[in-house]
Amino acid sequence: MIPSSQRLIRYVGSITLDHFPNPALRQVVKDFCEKQENENPNVKRAEIKGTHFHQSHDDPNDPKPVISIRFKDENDRRIGTGHIHEDGTGQVKWK
């Protein structure tokens, strides 16, 4: 586990954590991304794909709306796609 003071994950793309007007939701997204960073050492970047929840296109059976996040390696290659729910639960499909 990486101590919080040593987190290296970078938020890339047009949406960053600062774009979330709700501080609680911002923290939920940040915690989800940091959890993925802790569990997968290849995660170096997170590309948040929006600030509004939507029905998942990748998993239409998921009844809860999601925010999508692309996880990328140090070379900016996508290594997984995450879907996070408002309650902080979610999943990542790794390539």
TIVEX-581057 format. One record per atom (N, C-alpha, C): atom name; x, y, z; residue in one letter. Coordinates in pm, 1 decimal, decimal comma. Layout:
! residues N
<zalum atomo="CA" X="X" Y="Y" Z="Z" residuo="A"/>
...
! end
This chain:
! residues 95
<zalum atomo="N" X="85,0" Y="-118,3" Z="0,0" residuo="M"/>
<zalum atomo="CA" X="0,0" Y="0,0" Z="0,0" residuo="M"/>
<zalum atomo="C" X="89,3" Y="124,2" Z="0,0" residuo="M"/>
<zalum atomo="N" X="52,8" Y="219,5" Z="-84,3" residuo="I"/>
<zalum atomo="CA" X="128,9" Y="343,1" Z="-93,7" residuo="I"/>
<zalum atomo="C" X="74,8" Y="442,5" Z="9,0" residuo="I"/>
<zalum atomo="N" X="160,4" Y="497,5" Z="95,4" residuo="P"/>
<zalum atomo="CA" X="112,2" Y="597,8" Z="190,4" residuo="P"/>
<zalum atomo="C" X="53,3" Y="717,6" Z="115,5" residuo="P"/>
<zalum atomo="N" X="-47,4" Y="780,0" Z="171,4" residuo="S"/>
<zalum atomo="CA" X="-115,9" Y="889,7" Z="102,9" residuo="S"/>
<zalum atomo="C" X="-21,9" Y="1003,4" Z="65,6" residuo="S"/>
<zalum atomo="N" X="84,7" Y="1023,9" Z="140,8" residuo="S"/>
<zalum atomo="CA" X="177,5" Y="1132,6" Z="109,8" residuo="S"/>
<zalum atomo="C" X="261,9" Y="1101,6" Z="-13,4" residuo="S"/>
<zalum atomo="N" X="262,3" Y="976,0" Z="-59,8" residuo="Q"/>
<zalum atomo="CA" X="343,2" Y="938,3" Z="-174,1" residuo="Q"/>
<zalum atomo="C" X="259,8" Y="907,2" Z="-298,1" residuo="Q"/>
<zalum atomo="N" X="136,1" Y="941,7" Z="-299,2" residuo="R"/>
<zalum atomo="CA" X="51,2" Y="913,6" Z="-414,2" residuo="R"/>
<zalum atomo="C" X="105,2" Y="985,5" Z="-536,3" residuo="R"/>
<zalum atomo="N" X="105,9" Y="913,5" Z="-646,2" residuo="L"/>
<zalum atomo="CA" X="160,0" Y="969,0" Z="-768,2" residuo="L"/>
<zalum atomo="C" X="55,1" Y="982,1" Z="-878,1" residuo="L"/>
<zalum atomo="N" X="-64,6" Y="932,0" Z="-856,0" residuo="I"/>
<zalum atomo="CA" X="-165,9" Y="932,9" Z="-960,4" residuo="I"/>
<zalum atomo="C" X="-191,0" Y="1076,0" Z="-1008,1" residuo="I"/>
<zalum atomo="N" X="-198,7" Y="1090,7" Z="-1139,0" residuo="R"/>
<zalum atomo="CA" X="-227,9" Y="1220,9" Z="-1199,4" residuo="R"/>
<zalum atomo="C" X="-363,3" Y="1213,3" Z="-1266,1" residuo="R"/>
<zalum atomo="N" X="-436,3" Y="1321,1" Z="-1257,9" residuo="Y"/>
<zalum atomo="CA" X="-566,5" Y="1329,9" Z="-1322,7" residuo="Y"/>
<zalum atomo="C" X="-546,0" Y="1401,9" Z="-1454,6" residuo="Y"/>
<zalum atomo="N" X="-574,7" Y="1332,0" Z="-1563,7" residuo="V"/>
<zalum atomo="CA" X="-550,7" Y="1385,1" Z="-1697,2" residuo="V"/>
<zalum atomo="C" X="-683,6" Y="1399,4" Z="-1771,3" residuo="V"/>
<zalum atomo="N" X="-680,4" Y="1473,6" Z="-1879,8" residuo="G"/>
<zalum atomo="CA" X="-801,6" Y="1493,5" Z="-1958,2" residuo="G"/>
<zalum atomo="C" X="-868,6" Y="1624,3" Z="-1922,4" residuo="G"/>
<zalum atomo="N" X="-985,6" Y="1643,5" Z="-1977,7" residuo="S"/>
<zalum atomo="CA" X="-1054,8" Y="1771,4" Z="-1958,6" residuo="S"/>
<zalum atomo="C" X="-1129,6" Y="1782,0" Z="-1826,2" residuo="S"/>
<zalum atomo="N" X="-1151,3" Y="1669,0" Z="-1757,2" residuo="I"/>
<zalum atomo="CA" X="-1221,2" Y="1669,0" Z="-1628,2" residuo="I"/>
<zalum atomo="C" X="-1121,9" Y="1630,8" Z="-1518,9" residuo="I"/>
<zalum atomo="N" X="-1110,5" Y="1714,3" Z="-1418,5" residuo="T"/>
<zalum atomo="CA" X="-1027,5" Y="1683,8" Z="-1302,1" residuo="T"/>
<zalum atomo="C" X="-1116,0" Y="1685,9" Z="-1178,0" residuo="T"/>
<zalum atomo="N" X="-1058,0" Y="1654,2" Z="-1066,0" residuo="L"/>
<zalum atomo="CA" X="-1135,1" Y="1654,6" Z="-941,1" residuo="L"/>
<zalum atomo="C" X="-1193,2" Y="1792,8" Z="-911,8" residuo="L"/>
<zalum atomo="N" X="-1124,3" Y="1896,9" Z="-954,6" residuo="D"/>
<zalum atomo="CA" X="-1171,9" Y="2033,7" Z="-928,9" residuo="D"/>
<zalum atomo="C" X="-1303,4" Y="2064,7" Z="-999,7" residuo="D"/>
<zalum atomo="N" X="-1340,1" Y="1985,4" Z="-1098,8" residuo="H"/>
<zalum atomo="CA" X="-1464,1" Y="2008,9" Z="-1172,8" residuo="H"/>
<zalum atomo="C" X="-1588,8" Y="1959,2" Z="-1099,2" residuo="H"/>
<zalum atomo="N" X="-1570,3" Y="1883,5" Z="-992,1" residuo="F"/>
<zalum atomo="CA" X="-1684,1" Y="1833,1" Z="-914,7" residuo="F"/>
<zalum atomo="C" X="-1726,7" Y="1939,6" Z="-814,4" residuo="F"/>
<zalum atomo="N" X="-1846,4" Y="1995,5" Z="-829,8" residuo="P"/>
<zalum atomo="CA" X="-1890,3" Y="2100,2" Z="-737,2" residuo="P"/>
<zalum atomo="C" X="-1921,5" Y="2046,5" Z="-597,0" residuo="P"/>
<zalum atomo="N" X="-1954,2" Y="1918,8" Z="-588,3" residuo="N"/>
<zalum atomo="CA" X="-1989,5" Y="1857,6" Z="-460,8" residuo="N"/>
<zalum atomo="C" X="-1863,4" Y="1797,3" Z="-397,8" residuo="N"/>
<zalum atomo="N" X="-1815,1" Y="1852,5" Z="-285,9" residuo="P"/>
<zalum atomo="CA" X="-1692,8" Y="1800,9" Z="-222,5" residuo="P"/>
<zalum atomo="C" X="-1702,4" Y="1653,4" Z="-182,9" residuo="P"/>
<zalum atomo="N" X="-1819,4" Y="1608,5" Z="-141,7" residuo="A"/>
<zalum atomo="CA" X="-1834,5" Y="1468,1" Z="-102,3" residuo="A"/>
<zalum atomo="C" X="-1816,7" Y="1376,6" Z="-222,1" residuo="A"/>
<zalum atomo="N" X="-1873,4" Y="1413,9" Z="-335,4" residuo="L"/>
<zalum atomo="CA" X="-1858,3" Y="1334,5" Z="-456,5" residuo="L"/>
<zalum atomo="C" X="-1714,0" Y="1338,4" Z="-506,6" residuo="L"/>
<zalum atomo="N" X="-1651,5" Y="1453,3" Z="-497,1" residuo="R"/>
<zalum atomo="CA" X="-1510,4" Y="1466,3" Z="-533,6" residuo="R"/>
<zalum atomo="C" X="-1426,3" Y="1367,8" Z="-452,5" residuo="R"/>
<zalum atomo="N" X="-1454,4" Y="1356,3" Z="-323,8" residuo="Q"/>
<zalum atomo="CA" X="-1379,5" Y="1264,9" Z="-237,5" residuo="Q"/>
<zalum atomo="C" X="-1406,4" Y="1119,8" Z="-274,3" residuo="Q"/>
<zalum atomo="N" X="-1530,7" Y="1086,5" Z="-308,8" residuo="V"/>
<zalum atomo="CA" X="-1564,4" Y="949,7" Z="-349,1" residuo="V"/>
<zalum atomo="C" X="-1483,2" Y="910,1" Z="-472,8" residuo="V"/>
<zalum atomo="N" X="-1476,4" Y="998,9" Z="-571,3" residuo="V"/>
<zalum atomo="CA" X="-1401,5" Y="970,9" Z="-694,4" residuo="V"/>
<zalum atomo="C" X="-1252,6" Y="959,8" Z="-664,0" residuo="V"/>
<zalum atomo="N" X="-1201,5" Y="1049,6" Z="-583,3" residuo="K"/>
<zalum atomo="CA" X="-1059,2" Y="1047,5" Z="-546,2" residuo="K"/>
<zalum atomo="C" X="-1024,3" Y="917,6" Z="-473,7" residuo="K"/>
<zalum atomo="N" X="-1106,4" Y="878,0" Z="-378,5" residuo="D"/>
<zalum atomo="CA" X="-1081,0" Y="755,0" Z="-303,1" residuo="D"/>
<zalum atomo="C" X="-1081,7" Y="632,9" Z="-394,6" residuo="D"/>
<zalum atomo="N" X="-1176,1" Y="628,9" Z="-490,1" residuo="F"/>
<zalum atomo="CA" X="-1184,8" Y="517,3" Z="-583,7" residuo="F"/>
<zalum atomo="C" X="-1058,1" Y="508,9" Z="-669,0" residuo="F"/>
<zalum atomo="N" X="-1013,6" Y="622,1" Z="-719,3" residuo="C"/>
<zalum atomo="CA" X="-892,9" Y="625,7" Z="-802,7" residuo="C"/>
<zalum atomo="C" X="-769,8" Y="585,8" Z="-722,7" residuo="C"/>
<zalum atomo="N" X="-758,3" Y="634,6" Z="-602,1" residuo="E"/>
<zalum atomo="CA" X="-642,8" Y="601,3" Z="-519,4" residuo="E"/>
<zalum atomo="C" X="-643,4" Y="453,4" Z="-480,8" residuo="E"/>
<zalum atomo="N" X="-761,2" Y="396,4" Z="-462,3" residuo="K"/>
<zalum atomo="CA" X="-770,9" Y="253,1" Z="-432,6" residuo="K"/>
<zalum atomo="C" X="-716,6" Y="172,5" Z="-550,0" residuo="K"/>
<zalum atomo="N" X="-750,8" Y="213,0" Z="-671,6" residuo="Q"/>
<zalum atomo="CA" X="-700,9" Y="141,4" Z="-789,8" residuo="Q"/>
<zalum atomo="C" X="-549,7" Y="155,9" Z="-800,7" residuo="Q"/>
<zalum atomo="N" X="-499,5" Y="274,3" Z="-769,4" residuo="E"/>
<zalum atomo="CA" X="-355,0" Y="297,5" Z="-771,2" residuo="E"/>
<zalum atomo="C" X="-285,0" Y="206,2" Z="-670,2" residuo="E"/>
<zalum atomo="N" X="-343,7" Y="192,3" Z="-553,4" residuo="N"/>
<zalum atomo="CA" X="-284,9" Y="107,1" Z="-449,3" residuo="N"/>
<zalum atomo="C" X="-285,1" Y="-39,7" Z="-489,0" residuo="N"/>
<zalum atomo="N" X="-390,2" Y="-83,0" Z="-558,0" residuo="E"/>
<zalum atomo="CA" X="-404,6" Y="-223,8" Z="-592,4" residuo="E"/>
<zalum atomo="C" X="-333,0" Y="-262,3" Z="-721,0" residuo="E"/>
<zalum atomo="N" X="-307,7" Y="-166,5" Z="-808,6" residuo="N"/>
<zalum atomo="CA" X="-242,8" Y="-196,3" Z="-936,2" residuo="N"/>
<zalum atomo="C" X="-127,0" Y="-98,0" Z="-955,9" residuo="N"/>
<zalum atomo="N" X="-4,3" Y="-143,7" Z="-941,9" residuo="P"/>
<zalum atomo="CA" X="110,3" Y="-53,3" Z="-952,2" residuo="P"/>
<zalum atomo="C" X="128,3" Y="9,5" Z="-1089,9" residuo="P"/>
<zalum atomo="N" X="58,9" Y="-42,0" Z="-1191,5" residuo="N"/>
<zalum atomo="CA" X="69,0" Y="16,4" Z="-1325,6" residuo="N"/>
<zalum atomo="C" X="-15,7" Y="142,0" Z="-1342,2" residuo="N"/>
<zalum atomo="N" X="-109,3" Y="165,3" Z="-1251,7" residuo="V"/>
<zalum atomo="CA" X="-195,7" Y="283,7" Z="-1260,6" residuo="V"/>
<zalum atomo="C" X="-114,4" Y="407,8" Z="-1225,1" residuo="V"/>
<zalum atomo="N" X="-103,0" Y="497,7" Z="-1320,6" residuo="K"/>
<zalum atomo="CA" X="-30,2" Y="622,9" Z="-1300,4" residuo="K"/>
<zalum atomo="C" X="-118,8" Y="744,3" Z="-1327,2" residuo="K"/>
<zalum atomo="N" X="-223,6" Y="724,5" Z="-1407,5" residuo="R"/>
<zalum atomo="CA" X="-310,6" Y="835,9" Z="-1446,5" residuo="R"/>
<zalum atomo="C" X="-456,4" Y="792,4" Z="-1443,6" residuo="R"/>
<zalum atomo="N" X="-542,2" Y="889,0" Z="-1417,7" residuo="A"/>
<zalum atomo="CA" X="-686,3" Y="865,2" Z="-1422,2" residuo="A"/>
<zalum atomo="C" X="-749,5" Y="972,2" Z="-1509,6" residuo="A"/>
<zalum atomo="N" X="-828,6" Y="926,7" Z="-1606,6" residuo="E"/>
<zalum atomo="CA" X="-900,2" Y="1018,6" Z="-1695,3" residuo="E"/>
<zalum atomo="C" X="-1048,8" Y="1006,2" Z="-1663,9" residuo="E"/>
<zalum atomo="N" X="-1101,0" Y="1104,1" Z="-1593,8" residuo="I"/>
<zalum atomo="CA" X="-1241,2" Y="1105,8" Z="-1553,0" residuo="I"/>
<zalum atomo="C" X="-1323,7" Y="1150,3" Z="-1673,3" residuo="I"/>
<zalum atomo="N" X="-1428,7" Y="1073,9" Z="-1703,7" residuo="K"/>
<zalum atomo="CA" X="-1504,2" Y="1097,8" Z="-1826,0" residuo="K"/>
<zalum atomo="C" X="-1632,0" Y="1179,2" Z="-1805,5" residuo="K"/>
<zalum atomo="N" X="-1644,7" Y="1248,5" Z="-1695,6" residuo="G"/>
<zalum atomo="CA" X="-1760,5" Y="1333,9" Z="-1673,5" residuo="G"/>
<zalum atomo="C" X="-1786,4" Y="1354,1" Z="-1525,8" residuo="G"/>
<zalum atomo="N" X="-1871,9" Y="1450,1" Z="-1495,9" residuo="T"/>
<zalum atomo="CA" X="-1904,3" Y="1478,9" Z="-1356,3" residuo="T"/>
<zalum atomo="C" X="-2048,6" Y="1442,2" Z="-1322,1" residuo="T"/>
<zalum atomo="N" X="-2120,0" Y="1388,0" Z="-1419,6" residuo="H"/>
<zalum atomo="CA" X="-2260,2" Y="1350,3" Z="-1397,6" residuo="H"/>
<zalum atomo="C" X="-2275,5" Y="1199,5" Z="-1413,1" residuo="H"/>
<zalum atomo="N" X="-2357,5" Y="1142,4" Z="-1328,7" residuo="F"/>
<zalum atomo="CA" X="-2382,8" Y="999,4" Z="-1335,2" residuo="F"/>
<zalum atomo="C" X="-2471,9" Y="967,7" Z="-1454,6" residuo="F"/>
<zalum atomo="N" X="-2447,3" Y="851,1" Z="-1515,3" residuo="H"/>
<zalum atomo="CA" X="-2521,7" Y="806,4" Z="-1632,1" residuo="H"/>
<zalum atomo="C" X="-2534,3" Y="654,6" Z="-1628,0" residuo="H"/>
<zalum atomo="N" X="-2625,2" Y="600,9" Z="-1708,3" residuo="Q"/>
<zalum atomo="CA" X="-2637,3" Y="456,1" Z="-1720,8" residuo="Q"/>
<zalum atomo="C" X="-2514,6" Y="403,5" Z="-1794,5" residuo="Q"/>
<zalum atomo="N" X="-2453,5" Y="299,1" Z="-1743,0" residuo="S"/>
<zalum atomo="CA" X="-2333,1" Y="243,4" Z="-1804,2" residuo="S"/>
<zalum atomo="C" X="-2364,3" Y="185,7" Z="-1941,3" residuo="S"/>
<zalum atomo="N" X="-2282,9" Y="223,0" Z="-2039,5" residuo="H"/>
<zalum atomo="CA" X="-2295,6" Y="166,4" Z="-2174,0" residuo="H"/>
<zalum atomo="C" X="-2226,7" Y="30,4" Z="-2180,2" residuo="H"/>
<zalum atomo="N" X="-2124,3" Y="12,1" Z="-2097,6" residuo="D"/>
<zalum atomo="CA" X="-2048,6" Y="-112,9" Z="-2097,0" residuo="D"/>
<zalum atomo="C" X="-2118,5" Y="-223,0" Z="-2018,1" residuo="D"/>
<zalum atomo="N" X="-2197,1" Y="-185,4" Z="-1919,4" residuo="D"/>
<zalum atomo="CA" X="-2266,3" Y="-282,9" Z="-1835,9" residuo="D"/>
<zalum atomo="C" X="-2412,3" Y="-239,7" Z="-1818,4" residuo="D"/>
<zalum atomo="N" X="-2495,0" Y="-263,8" Z="-1921,1" residuo="P"/>
<zalum atomo="CA" X="-2635,4" Y="-220,4" Z="-1913,1" residuo="P"/>
<zalum atomo="C" X="-2714,9" Y="-289,9" Z="-1802,3" residuo="P"/>
<zalum atomo="N" X="-2660,3" Y="-397,6" Z="-1745,5" residuo="N"/>
<zalum atomo="CA" X="-2729,3" Y="-466,9" Z="-1636,0" residuo="N"/>
<zalum atomo="C" X="-2704,8" Y="-401,4" Z="-1501,2" residuo="N"/>
<zalum atomo="N" X="-2613,8" Y="-306,1" Z="-1495,9" residuo="D"/>
<zalum atomo="CA" X="-2586,5" Y="-234,8" Z="-1370,6" residuo="D"/>
<zalum atomo="C" X="-2700,5" Y="-135,5" Z="-1348,7" residuo="D"/>
<zalum atomo="N" X="-2780,1" Y="-154,5" Z="-1243,3" residuo="P"/>
<zalum atomo="CA" X="-2894,6" Y="-66,7" Z="-1222,4" residuo="P"/>
<zalum atomo="C" X="-2859,3" Y="72,9" Z="-1171,0" residuo="P"/>
<zalum atomo="N" X="-2737,1" Y="87,8" Z="-1118,4" residuo="K"/>
<zalum atomo="CA" X="-2698,7" Y="216,7" Z="-1061,4" residuo="K"/>
<zalum atomo="C" X="-2626,2" Y="302,1" Z="-1165,3" residuo="K"/>
<zalum atomo="N" X="-2653,7" Y="431,2" Z="-1168,5" residuo="P"/>
<zalum atomo="CA" X="-2578,9" Y="521,3" Z="-1257,4" residuo="P"/>
<zalum atomo="C" X="-2431,9" Y="527,1" Z="-1216,2" residuo="P"/>
<zalum atomo="N" X="-2344,8" Y="555,4" Z="-1313,1" residuo="V"/>
<zalum atomo="CA" X="-2200,4" Y="553,1" Z="-1290,6" residuo="V"/>
<zalum atomo="C" X="-2132,8" Y="677,5" Z="-1346,6" residuo="V"/>
<zalum atomo="N" X="-2010,3" Y="698,5" Z="-1301,1" residuo="I"/>
<zalum atomo="CA" X="-1915,5" Y="788,3" Z="-1365,6" residuo="I"/>
<zalum atomo="C" X="-1802,9" Y="697,2" Z="-1413,8" residuo="I"/>
<zalum atomo="N" X="-1761,7" Y="716,4" Z="-1538,5" residuo="S"/>
<zalum atomo="CA" X="-1657,5" Y="632,8" Z="-1597,5" residuo="S"/>
<zalum atomo="C" X="-1520,6" Y="697,4" Z="-1579,9" residuo="S"/>
<zalum atomo="N" X="-1421,4" Y="613,2" Z="-1556,9" residuo="I"/>
<zalum atomo="CA" X="-1283,3" Y="659,0" Z="-1539,3" residuo="I"/>
<zalum atomo="C" X="-1191,4" Y="564,2" Z="-1614,2" residuo="I"/>
<zalum atomo="N" X="-1107,6" Y="618,5" Z="-1698,6" residuo="R"/>
<zalum atomo="CA" X="-1006,0" Y="538,1" Z="-1766,7" residuo="R"/>
<zalum atomo="C" X="-877,5" Y="543,8" Z="-1685,5" residuo="R"/>
<zalum atomo="N" X="-823,1" Y="426,6" Z="-1655,8" residuo="F"/>
<zalum atomo="CA" X="-696,2" Y="420,1" Z="-1584,9" residuo="F"/>
<zalum atomo="C" X="-587,0" Y="394,0" Z="-1687,2" residuo="F"/>
<zalum atomo="N" X="-477,8" Y="470,3" Z="-1675,0" residuo="K"/>
<zalum atomo="CA" X="-371,0" Y="464,0" Z="-1773,1" residuo="K"/>
<zalum atomo="C" X="-236,4" Y="439,1" Z="-1706,1" residuo="K"/>
<zalum atomo="N" X="-143,6" Y="384,3" Z="-1786,1" residuo="D"/>
<zalum atomo="CA" X="-9,8" Y="359,2" Z="-1735,5" residuo="D"/>
<zalum atomo="C" X="79,3" Y="481,1" Z="-1759,0" residuo="D"/>
<zalum atomo="N" X="207,5" Y="467,0" Z="-1730,4" residuo="E"/>
<zalum atomo="CA" X="300,4" Y="579,7" Z="-1742,9" residuo="E"/>
<zalum atomo="C" X="318,7" Y="625,9" Z="-1887,1" residuo="E"/>
<zalum atomo="N" X="284,4" Y="540,3" Z="-1984,1" residuo="N"/>
<zalum atomo="CA" X="294,1" Y="576,7" Z="-2125,8" residuo="N"/>
<zalum atomo="C" X="161,0" Y="626,6" Z="-2181,6" residuo="N"/>
<zalum atomo="N" X="65,8" Y="652,9" Z="-2093,1" residuo="D"/>
<zalum atomo="CA" X="-65,8" Y="704,4" Z="-2128,2" residuo="D"/>
<zalum atomo="C" X="-151,2" Y="602,5" Z="-2204,4" residuo="D"/>
<zalum atomo="N" X="-119,2" Y="474,1" Z="-2190,0" residuo="R"/>
<zalum atomo="CA" X="-201,0" Y="368,3" Z="-2250,7" residuo="R"/>
<zalum atomo="C" X="-308,8" Y="327,3" Z="-2152,0" residuo="R"/>
<zalum atomo="N" X="-429,9" Y="308,9" Z="-2203,8" residuo="R"/>
<zalum atomo="CA" X="-541,1" Y="265,6" Z="-2118,1" residuo="R"/>
<zalum atomo="C" X="-517,9" Y="122,2" Z="-2074,2" residuo="R"/>
<zalum atomo="N" X="-522,9" Y="100,2" Z="-1943,2" residuo="I"/>
<zalum atomo="CA" X="-503,8" Y="-34,3" Z="-1889,4" residuo="I"/>
<zalum atomo="C" X="-630,5" Y="-86,3" Z="-1822,0" residuo="I"/>
<zalum atomo="N" X="-728,7" Y="0,3" Z="-1806,3" residuo="G"/>
<zalum atomo="CA" X="-854,5" Y="-41,9" Z="-1746,3" residuo="G"/>
<zalum atomo="C" X="-956,7" Y="69,6" Z="-1748,3" residuo="G"/>
<zalum atomo="N" X="-1082,0" Y="30,6" Z="-1735,0" residuo="T"/>
<zalum atomo="CA" X="-1191,4" Y="127,1" Z="-1728,0" residuo="T"/>
<zalum atomo="C" X="-1271,8" Y="98,7" Z="-1602,5" residuo="T"/>
<zalum atomo="N" X="-1291,7" Y="202,7" Z="-1523,0" residuo="G"/>
<zalum atomo="CA" X="-1367,5" Y="189,2" Z="-1399,4" residuo="G"/>
<zalum atomo="C" X="-1502,8" Y="256,4" Z="-1409,1" residuo="G"/>
<zalum atomo="N" X="-1596,9" Y="201,0" Z="-1334,7" residuo="H"/>
<zalum atomo="CA" X="-1728,4" Y="262,3" Z="-1320,6" residuo="H"/>
<zalum atomo="C" X="-1755,8" Y="272,9" Z="-1171,9" residuo="H"/>
<zalum atomo="N" X="-1778,1" Y="395,0" Z="-1128,2" residuo="I"/>
<zalum atomo="CA" X="-1800,5" Y="419,8" Z="-986,0" residuo="I"/>
<zalum atomo="C" X="-1942,8" Y="469,1" Z="-964,0" residuo="I"/>
<zalum atomo="N" X="-2003,0" Y="418,8" Z="-857,7" residuo="H"/>
<zalum atomo="CA" X="-2136,8" Y="462,0" Z="-817,5" residuo="H"/>
<zalum atomo="C" X="-2124,5" Y="574,7" Z="-715,4" residuo="H"/>
<zalum atomo="N" X="-2232,5" Y="643,6" Z="-695,5" residuo="E"/>
<zalum atomo="CA" X="-2232,5" Y="757,3" Z="-602,2" residuo="E"/>
<zalum atomo="C" X="-2196,7" Y="716,7" Z="-459,9" residuo="E"/>
<zalum atomo="N" X="-2225,9" Y="591,3" Z="-424,0" residuo="D"/>
<zalum atomo="CA" X="-2194,6" Y="545,1" Z="-287,6" residuo="D"/>
<zalum atomo="C" X="-2049,2" Y="499,0" Z="-273,2" residuo="D"/>
<zalum atomo="N" X="-1969,7" Y="509,9" Z="-381,5" residuo="G"/>
<zalum atomo="CA" X="-1827,8" Y="473,8" Z="-376,0" residuo="G"/>
<zalum atomo="C" X="-1799,3" Y="332,8" Z="-421,5" residuo="G"/>
<zalum atomo="N" X="-1901,6" Y="251,9" Z="-438,3" residuo="T"/>
<zalum atomo="CA" X="-1879,5" Y="117,9" Z="-490,7" residuo="T"/>
<zalum atomo="C" X="-1855,2" Y="127,3" Z="-640,7" residuo="T"/>
<zalum atomo="N" X="-1801,1" Y="22,9" Z="-695,6" residuo="G"/>
<zalum atomo="CA" X="-1777,0" Y="23,0" Z="-838,1" residuo="G"/>
<zalum atomo="C" X="-1690,2" Y="-94,3" Z="-878,9" residuo="G"/>
<zalum atomo="N" X="-1652,8" Y="-94,3" Z="-1004,0" residuo="Q"/>
<zalum atomo="CA" X="-1569,6" Y="-202,0" Z="-1055,4" residuo="Q"/>
<zalum atomo="C" X="-1476,3" Y="-148,6" Z="-1162,2" residuo="Q"/>
<zalum atomo="N" X="-1371,9" Y="-224,0" Z="-1187,0" residuo="V"/>
<zalum atomo="CA" X="-1275,2" Y="-190,6" Z="-1292,6" residuo="V"/>
<zalum atomo="C" X="-1258,4" Y="-313,9" Z="-1379,0" residuo="V"/>
<zalum atomo="N" X="-1264,3" Y="-294,1" Z="-1509,8" residuo="K"/>
<zalum atomo="CA" X="-1232,9" Y="-401,8" Z="-1603,5" residuo="K"/>
<zalum atomo="C" X="-1094,9" Y="-371,2" Z="-1658,6" residuo="K"/>
<zalum atomo="N" X="-1000,2" Y="-458,8" Z="-1624,0" residuo="W"/>
<zalum atomo="CA" X="-861,8" Y="-441,4" Z="-1666,9" residuo="W"/>
<zalum atomo="C" X="-842,2" Y="-504,9" Z="-1803,1" residuo="W"/>
<zalum atomo="N" X="-757,7" Y="-443,8" Z="-1881,8" residuo="K"/>
<zalum atomo="CA" X="-726,2" Y="-498,4" Z="-2014,4" residuo="K"/>
<zalum atomo="C" X="-630,0" Y="-613,3" Z="-2001,3" residuo="K"/>
! end
